Amino acid sequence: MTPRFATYFADGDSHYGAVVEGGYVALGPEFPQWPTLLHAICAESGLAALSRAADGRAATHTNGYSLMVLPNDLVRGRELS
């Protein structure tokens, strides 16, 4: 199955990670070089690294919610720093 990723909100904070049965797996702490999911998406092999890290893992957050928002920087074609 193709992994799905999201920026989500849980426990009063935002996180990014994989969408799994029962919730989300927080992956941000494992990849400090990518402060946001957008950074991981733009990085060479970023999604592949997230996929490997999420493989077979159980949800770390079961009470989160996600919103699909397109960042302004991406819309304007700005390079991420």
C-alpha positions as CSV (number, residue, x, y, z in Angstrom):
1,M,0.0,0.0,0.0
2,T,1.2,3.5,-0.8
3,P,2.0,5.4,2.4
4,R,0.1,8.6,3.1
5,F,1.6,11.5,5.0
6,A,0.1,14.5,6.7
7,T,0.7,17.5,8.9
8,Y,-1.6,17.0,11.8
9,F,-2.6,18.5,15.1
10,A,-2.7,16.5,18.3
11,D,-2.2,17.2,22.0
12,G,-2.1,21.0,21.3
13,D,0.8,20.9,18.9
14,S,1.4,20.3,15.2
15,H,3.3,17.3,13.9
16,Y,4.0,15.5,10.7
17,G,4.1,11.9,9.9
18,A,2.4,8.9,8.4
19,V,-1.3,8.2,8.4
20,V,-1.9,4.7,9.7
21,E,-4.8,2.6,11.0
22,G,-6.0,4.2,14.2
23,G,-4.2,7.6,13.8
24,Y,-0.8,9.0,12.9
25,V,2.9,8.1,13.4
26,A,4.9,11.1,14.4
27,L,8.0,11.2,12.2
28,G,9.2,14.8,12.7
29,P,11.4,14.0,15.7
30,E,13.3,11.4,13.7
31,F,14.1,13.9,10.9
32,P,15.2,17.2,12.5
33,Q,16.8,18.3,9.2
34,W,13.2,18.6,7.9
35,P,11.2,20.9,10.3
36,T,8.0,20.4,8.2
37,L,6.5,17.9,5.9
38,L,6.9,20.3,3.1
39,H,10.7,20.3,3.7
40,A,10.7,16.5,3.6
41,I,8.7,16.4,0.4
42,C,11.1,18.9,-1.3
43,A,14.2,17.0,-0.1
44,E,15.8,14.5,-2.3
45,S,14.6,11.0,-1.2
46,G,12.6,12.6,1.6
47,L,9.4,10.7,1.0
48,A,11.3,7.4,0.7
49,A,13.0,8.0,4.0
50,L,9.7,8.8,5.7
51,S,8.2,5.7,4.1
52,R,10.9,3.5,5.5
53,A,10.7,5.1,9.0
54,A,6.9,4.6,9.1
55,D,6.8,1.0,7.8
56,G,5.0,-1.3,10.2
57,R,4.7,1.2,13.0
58,A,1.6,1.8,15.2
59,A,0.0,5.1,15.7
60,T,1.7,7.5,18.2
61,H,-1.3,9.9,18.1
62,T,-4.8,8.5,18.0
63,N,-6.6,11.8,18.7
64,G,-5.3,14.1,15.9
65,Y,-6.8,15.8,12.9
66,S,-5.3,17.1,9.7
67,L,-6.1,19.8,7.3
68,M,-5.0,20.0,3.6
69,V,-3.4,23.4,3.3
70,L,-1.1,24.4,0.4
71,P,1.8,26.6,1.8
72,N,2.1,30.1,0.4
73,D,5.8,29.5,-0.2
74,L,5.0,26.6,-2.5
75,V,2.3,28.5,-4.3
76,R,4.7,31.5,-5.0
77,G,7.5,29.2,-6.1
78,R,9.8,30.3,-3.4
79,E,12.7,28.0,-2.4
80,L,12.6,26.6,1.1
81,S,15.5,27.4,3.3
